[in-house]
Amino acid sequence: MDISFTPNPAPASPQRRAEILAAPGFGNFFTDHMFASTWSEDDGWHNHRIVPYGPISMDPASAVLHYAQEIFEGLKAYRRADGSIWAFRPEANGARMARSAARLAIPEYPVDDFVTAIQELVKVDQSWVDGGSSADSGEASLYIRPFVFASEVFLGVRPALTYEFMVITSPVGPYFKGGVKPVKIWLSTEYTRAAPGGTGAAKCGGNYAASLAPMVEASSHGCEQVCFLDSTEQNWVEELGGMNIYFVHADESGQGTLVTPPTSGTILEGVTRGSIMELAKEQGLDVEERRVSIGEWRDGVATGEISEVFACGTAAVITPVGELRWDGGSVVTGTGQPGAVTMAIRQSLVDIQYGRADDTHGWMRQLVSAAE
């Protein structure tokens, strides 16, 4: 890729950057630059550039504002003890973005260029990547948000003829301040997240917008997340508002079985989700992808057959589920505290991401060497 570079004339001062990195929160602050490419019918993806981070000038009739032709991704970069910076499975995110693009009738951004764009932007803003041991629980990182939107100025229901691909980055601290905490889940019976043939498997903003009203409902019942059932029978567990879900079934051996609903077009194929399945097998668990009814969840937790429940995603990595609530009842998983299997898998994944354990899967991609 031929990438032009325009330095930010007023970057954050070292003092200001240090203040932000000391308490970044999640998604509150952004680095000095951003990456952008433009697509047109004549030239394809072109005009690759790294420019100062700032507002986007957009016509009120831009297609994305009216017909929601937009997709995005989320991944992280981690600084290791030797100063090098690595990304976790960026090729998998690039491939998923290509699948989302196909579903939304958006031109696919080549996976190799997707990874290159991320790498070049992180190189420019590498001073924003904090060390993994400097935050509360050793989980500081750089959150990376690639996205594509329809930029053509027109009002008409058809695929747009121009698009923008962009990457912005945000320094983030540990998702859970003070340690990993179980969350309470509200069972949504009025809303569904996706339907067969819809966009459930695509990472597009519309899916998340549709989950906001159920999230408000969940919050009103003292819950941090919402669980959606299938749209046809309202019986099968699909996923949470923005996370995949796992169930740990206990057995006499102490190893157990890990169960997760299959991705069948209505569930997002999470990169973290797929990684967990491989790590679980290495830790001696049997892994099953099969449908899980809401009755199996409730009864399994009540009897102790389901010993642990957890959700997963890029932001929090793995989130223990302590309680499921619904209109008229609730059930607490185990003691309501993070389970041993949940935390063992989480630790294995985080150790690989920060370079504290061998990456036998080839998941990590070096973005910046220790010498740069």
C-alpha positions as CSV (number, residue, x, y, z in Angstrom):
1,M,0.0,0.0,0.0
2,D,1.1,3.5,-0.8
3,I,0.2,5.4,2.4
4,S,0.6,9.1,2.7
5,F,1.3,10.6,6.1
6,T,0.2,14.0,7.5
7,P,1.5,14.5,11.0
8,N,-0.8,16.0,13.6
9,P,0.4,19.6,14.1
10,A,-0.8,19.6,17.7
11,P,-0.4,16.2,19.2
12,A,-1.1,15.5,22.8
13,S,1.8,16.6,25.0
14,P,3.8,13.9,26.8
15,Q,2.3,15.1,30.1
16,R,-1.3,15.0,28.8
17,R,-0.7,11.5,27.3
18,A,0.7,10.3,30.6
19,E,-2.4,11.7,32.4
20,I,-4.7,9.8,30.0
21,L,-2.8,6.6,30.2
22,A,-2.9,6.7,34.0
23,A,-6.8,6.5,33.9
24,P,-8.0,5.9,30.3
25,G,-11.3,4.2,31.1
26,F,-12.7,2.4,28.0
27,G,-13.2,4.3,24.7
28,N,-13.0,7.8,26.2
29,F,-9.8,9.1,24.6
30,F,-8.2,8.7,21.2
31,T,-4.7,8.9,19.8
32,D,-3.2,11.6,17.6
33,H,-3.9,10.1,14.2
34,M,-6.3,7.9,12.2
35,F,-6.1,5.9,9.0
36,A,-8.4,6.3,6.0
37,S,-9.0,4.9,2.5
38,T,-11.6,5.8,-0.1
39,W,-13.5,3.4,-2.5
40,S,-15.0,4.4,-5.8
41,E,-16.3,2.3,-8.8
42,D,-13.4,3.5,-11.0
43,D,-10.5,3.3,-8.6
44,G,-11.5,0.7,-6.0
45,W,-9.8,1.2,-2.6
46,H,-7.3,4.1,-3.0
47,N,-6.1,7.3,-1.3
48,H,-4.6,5.4,1.7
49,R,-3.6,8.0,4.3
50,I,-2.7,8.5,7.9
51,V,-3.9,11.9,9.0
52,P,-4.5,13.9,12.3
53,Y,-7.4,12.5,14.3
54,G,-10.4,14.8,14.0
55,P,-14.0,15.3,12.9
56,I,-15.3,13.9,9.6
57,S,-16.8,16.3,7.2
58,M,-20.1,14.7,6.0
59,D,-22.9,15.8,3.8
60,P,-26.4,15.5,5.4
61,A,-27.5,13.3,2.5
62,S,-24.6,10.8,3.0
63,A,-26.0,7.3,2.5
64,V,-24.9,5.9,5.8
65,L,-27.0,8.5,7.7
66,H,-30.2,7.3,6.0
67,Y,-29.8,3.6,5.2
68,A,-27.2,2.5,7.8
69,Q,-24.8,0.9,5.3
70,E,-21.9,0.5,7.9
71,I,-19.8,-2.2,9.4
72,F,-17.0,-2.2,12.0
73,E,-14.5,-4.3,13.9
74,G,-12.8,-4.3,17.3
75,L,-9.5,-5.7,18.3
76,K,-6.6,-4.8,20.6
77,A,-2.8,-4.2,20.6
78,Y,-0.7,-5.1,23.6
79,R,2.8,-3.9,24.7
80,R,5.0,-6.6,26.0
81,A,7.7,-6.4,28.6
82,D,10.4,-5.9,26.0
83,G,8.6,-2.9,24.5
84,S,7.3,-4.6,21.4
85,I,3.6,-4.2,20.4
86,W,1.5,-7.1,19.2
87,A,-2.1,-7.5,17.9
88,F,-4.3,-10.5,18.7
89,R,-5.5,-12.3,15.5
90,P,-6.0,-9.2,13.3
91,E,-6.3,-11.4,10.2
92,A,-9.4,-13.0,11.8
93,N,-10.9,-9.6,12.3
94,G,-10.1,-8.6,8.7
95,A,-11.8,-11.8,7.4
96,R,-14.9,-11.2,9.5
97,M,-15.1,-7.6,8.2
98,A,-15.0,-9.0,4.7
99,R,-18.0,-11.3,5.5
100,S,-19.9,-8.4,7.1
101,A,-19.1,-6.3,4.0
102,A,-20.6,-9.0,1.7
103,R,-23.8,-9.1,3.8
104,L,-24.2,-5.3,3.7
105,A,-23.3,-5.0,0.0
106,I,-20.2,-3.1,0.8
107,P,-16.9,-3.6,-1.2
108,E,-14.6,-5.9,0.8
109,Y,-11.4,-4.4,2.2
110,P,-8.5,-6.8,1.5
111,V,-7.4,-8.6,4.6
112,D,-3.7,-7.9,4.0
113,D,-4.4,-4.2,3.6
114,F,-6.6,-4.3,6.7
115,V,-3.7,-5.6,8.8
116,T,-1.2,-3.2,7.1
117,A,-3.5,-0.2,7.9
118,I,-3.6,-1.2,11.6
119,Q,0.2,-1.8,11.7
120,E,1.1,1.5,10.2
121,L,-1.2,3.5,12.3
122,V,0.0,1.8,15.5
123,K,3.6,2.5,14.5
124,V,2.8,6.2,14.2
125,D,1.0,6.3,17.6
126,Q,2.9,3.7,19.4
127,S,3.6,6.0,22.4
128,W,-0.1,5.6,23.2
129,V,0.3,1.9,23.9
130,D,0.8,1.5,27.6
131,G,2.6,-1.5,29.2
132,G,0.4,-4.4,30.3
133,S,1.7,-4.1,33.9
134,S,1.1,-0.4,34.5
135,A,-2.7,-0.6,35.0
136,D,-4.7,-1.9,38.0
137,S,-4.9,-5.6,36.9
138,G,-2.2,-5.6,34.2
139,E,-4.5,-5.3,31.3
140,A,-3.8,-1.9,29.6
141,S,-4.0,-2.1,25.8
142,L,-4.8,-0.1,22.7
143,Y,-8.3,-0.7,21.4
144,I,-8.4,-0.6,17.6
145,R,-11.7,0.3,15.8
146,P,-11.7,-0.2,12.0
147,F,-15.0,0.7,10.3
148,V,-16.5,1.3,6.8
149,F,-19.4,3.5,5.9
150,A,-21.3,4.6,2.8
151,S,-20.3,8.1,1.9
152,E,-22.1,8.7,-1.3
153,V,-24.4,11.7,-1.2
154,F,-27.8,10.5,-2.4
155,L,-31.3,9.5,-1.2
156,G,-32.2,6.2,-2.7
157,V,-32.3,2.6,-1.5
158,R,-29.4,0.9,-3.3
159,P,-25.8,0.1,-2.4
160,A,-23.7,3.3,-2.4
161,L,-21.1,4.1,-5.0
162,T,-18.5,5.5,-2.6
163,Y,-17.2,4.4,0.8
164,E,-14.7,5.3,3.5
165,F,-12.6,2.8,5.4
166,M,-11.1,4.2,8.6
167,V,-9.2,3.1,11.7
168,I,-9.2,4.9,15.0
169,T,-7.4,3.8,18.2
170,S,-8.1,4.4,21.8
171,P,-5.9,3.6,24.9
172,V,-7.9,1.5,27.3
173,G,-7.4,0.2,30.8
174,P,-8.8,-3.1,32.3
175,Y,-12.4,-3.5,31.6
176,F,-13.1,-4.5,35.2
177,K,-11.6,-2.0,37.7
178,G,-10.4,-3.9,40.8
179,G,-10.6,-7.3,39.3
180,V,-13.0,-9.4,37.2
181,K,-16.6,-9.2,38.5
182,P,-19.6,-11.4,37.7
183,V,-22.5,-9.7,35.9
184,K,-26.2,-10.1,36.1
185,I,-28.1,-10.9,32.9
186,W,-31.6,-10.0,32.1
187,L,-33.6,-12.4,29.9
188,S,-35.3,-10.5,27.1
189,T,-38.7,-12.0,26.1
190,E,-40.1,-8.9,24.3
191,Y,-37.1,-8.3,21.9
192,T,-35.0,-10.5,19.7
193,R,-31.5,-9.7,18.4
194,A,-31.6,-11.3,15.0
195,A,-33.6,-13.5,12.7
196,P,-32.6,-16.2,10.1
197,G,-31.6,-14.5,6.9
198,G,-30.9,-11.2,8.7
199,T,-27.7,-9.5,9.7
200,G,-27.1,-11.3,13.0
201,A,-23.7,-12.7,11.8
202,A,-22.6,-9.3,10.5
203,K,-20.8,-6.8,12.8
204,C,-22.9,-3.8,11.8
205,G,-24.1,-0.9,13.9
206,G,-27.8,-1.6,13.3
207,N,-27.5,-4.9,15.3
208,Y,-26.1,-2.9,18.3
209,A,-28.7,-0.1,18.0
210,A,-31.5,-2.7,18.2
211,S,-30.0,-4.0,21.4
212,L,-30.1,-0.7,23.2
213,A,-33.8,-0.7,24.3
214,P,-33.4,-4.2,25.7
215,M,-30.3,-3.0,27.5
216,V,-32.2,-0.1,29.1
217,E,-34.8,-2.7,30.2
218,A,-32.1,-4.9,31.7
219,S,-30.6,-1.9,33.6
220,S,-34.0,-1.1,35.0
221,H,-34.0,-4.6,36.5
222,G,-30.5,-4.2,38.0
223,C,-28.7,-6.1,35.3
224,E,-25.6,-5.2,33.3
225,Q,-26.3,-7.3,30.2
226,V,-29.2,-8.7,28.3
227,C,-29.7,-12.3,26.8
228,F,-31.6,-12.8,23.6
229,L,-33.4,-15.9,22.6
230,D,-34.1,-17.1,19.0
231,S,-36.7,-15.2,17.0
232,T,-38.7,-18.3,15.9
233,E,-39.5,-20.3,19.0
234,Q,-38.3,-17.9,21.7
235,N,-36.6,-20.9,23.4
236,W,-33.0,-21.1,22.3
237,V,-30.2,-19.0,23.8
238,E,-28.4,-17.0,21.2
239,E,-26.1,-14.3,22.6
240,L,-25.9,-11.3,24.8
241,G,-26.1,-7.7,23.6
242,G,-22.6,-7.8,22.3
243,M,-21.0,-11.0,23.6
244,N,-21.0,-14.7,23.0
245,I,-21.9,-17.0,25.8
246,Y,-20.5,-20.3,27.3
247,F,-21.8,-22.9,29.8
248,V,-19.6,-25.1,31.9
249,H,-21.1,-28.5,32.6
250,A,-19.6,-30.2,35.6
251,D,-18.7,-33.9,35.7
252,E,-17.2,-36.3,38.2
253,S,-13.7,-36.1,36.6
254,G,-13.5,-32.4,37.5
255,Q,-12.8,-31.5,33.9
256,G,-16.3,-30.9,32.5
257,T,-17.8,-29.9,29.2
258,L,-17.9,-26.5,27.6
259,V,-21.0,-25.7,25.6
260,T,-21.8,-22.8,23.4
261,P,-24.6,-22.1,20.9
262,P,-23.6,-22.6,17.2
263,T,-23.1,-19.7,14.9
264,S,-25.9,-20.4,12.4
265,G,-26.4,-17.0,10.8
266,T,-28.0,-15.2,13.7
267,I,-24.9,-15.2,16.1
268,L,-21.7,-13.2,15.5
269,E,-18.7,-15.4,15.0
270,G,-16.6,-13.9,17.8
271,V,-12.8,-14.1,17.5
272,T,-12.5,-14.5,21.2
273,R,-15.2,-17.2,21.1
274,G,-13.3,-19.3,18.6
275,S,-10.0,-18.9,20.6
276,I,-11.7,-20.0,23.8
277,M,-12.8,-23.3,22.2
278,E,-9.2,-24.2,21.4
279,L,-7.8,-23.2,24.8
280,A,-10.6,-25.2,26.6
281,K,-9.6,-28.4,24.7
282,E,-6.0,-27.9,25.7
283,Q,-7.1,-27.7,29.3
284,G,-8.9,-31.0,29.1
285,L,-12.5,-29.9,28.6
286,D,-14.8,-31.4,26.0
287,V,-16.2,-28.7,23.8
288,E,-19.7,-28.8,22.2
289,E,-21.4,-26.4,19.8
290,R,-25.1,-27.1,20.1
291,R,-28.3,-25.4,20.9
292,V,-29.0,-24.6,24.5
293,S,-32.6,-23.9,25.6
294,I,-33.4,-21.3,28.2
295,G,-34.9,-24.2,30.3
296,E,-31.6,-26.0,30.2
297,W,-29.8,-22.9,31.4
298,R,-32.3,-22.3,34.3
299,D,-32.6,-25.9,35.4
300,G,-28.9,-26.7,34.9
301,V,-27.8,-23.9,37.1
302,A,-30.5,-24.7,39.7
303,T,-29.4,-28.4,40.0
304,G,-25.7,-27.6,39.7
305,E,-25.2,-29.5,36.5
306,I,-24.2,-26.1,34.9
307,S,-21.4,-25.0,37.3
308,E,-20.3,-21.9,35.5
309,V,-21.6,-19.5,32.9
310,F,-19.5,-16.8,31.1
311,A,-19.6,-14.4,28.2
312,C,-16.8,-13.4,26.0
313,G,-15.7,-10.5,23.7
314,T,-12.8,-8.3,22.8
315,A,-13.5,-5.6,25.4
316,A,-13.7,-7.7,28.6
317,V,-12.1,-10.9,27.2
318,I,-14.1,-13.2,29.5
319,T,-16.9,-12.0,31.8
320,P,-18.3,-14.4,34.5
321,V,-22.1,-14.5,34.7
322,G,-23.3,-14.6,38.3
323,E,-27.0,-14.4,37.9
324,L,-29.8,-14.7,35.3
325,R,-33.0,-12.7,36.0
326,W,-36.3,-12.8,34.2
327,D,-39.8,-11.5,34.8
328,G,-40.8,-13.4,37.9
329,G,-37.7,-15.1,38.9
330,S,-33.9,-15.5,38.9
331,V,-31.2,-18.1,39.4
332,V,-27.6,-17.7,40.7
333,T,-24.7,-19.7,39.2
334,G,-22.8,-21.5,41.9
335,T,-21.8,-19.0,44.5
336,G,-22.2,-16.1,42.2
337,Q,-18.5,-15.6,42.0
338,P,-16.1,-16.3,39.1
339,G,-15.6,-20.0,38.5
340,A,-12.3,-21.8,38.3
341,V,-12.7,-23.0,34.7
342,T,-13.8,-19.5,33.6
343,M,-10.7,-17.8,35.2
344,A,-8.3,-20.5,34.0
345,I,-9.3,-20.0,30.4
346,R,-9.3,-16.2,30.8
347,Q,-5.8,-16.3,32.3
348,S,-4.5,-18.5,29.5
349,L,-5.8,-16.1,26.9
350,V,-4.6,-12.9,28.5
351,D,-1.1,-14.5,29.0
352,I,-0.9,-15.2,25.3
353,Q,-2.0,-11.7,24.4
354,Y,0.7,-10.1,26.6
355,G,3.4,-12.5,25.7
356,R,3.6,-14.1,29.1
357,A,2.9,-17.6,27.6
358,D,4.0,-19.3,24.4
359,D,1.7,-18.5,21.4
360,T,1.5,-22.1,20.1
361,H,-1.4,-21.2,17.8
362,G,0.3,-18.3,15.9
363,W,-2.4,-15.9,17.0
364,M,-0.2,-12.9,17.7
365,R,0.9,-10.5,15.0
366,Q,3.9,-8.2,15.8
367,L,3.1,-4.6,14.8
368,V,6.1,-2.8,16.3
369,S,9.4,-4.4,17.3
370,A,11.2,-3.7,20.5
371,A,13.9,-1.7,18.7
372,E,11.4,0.7,16.9
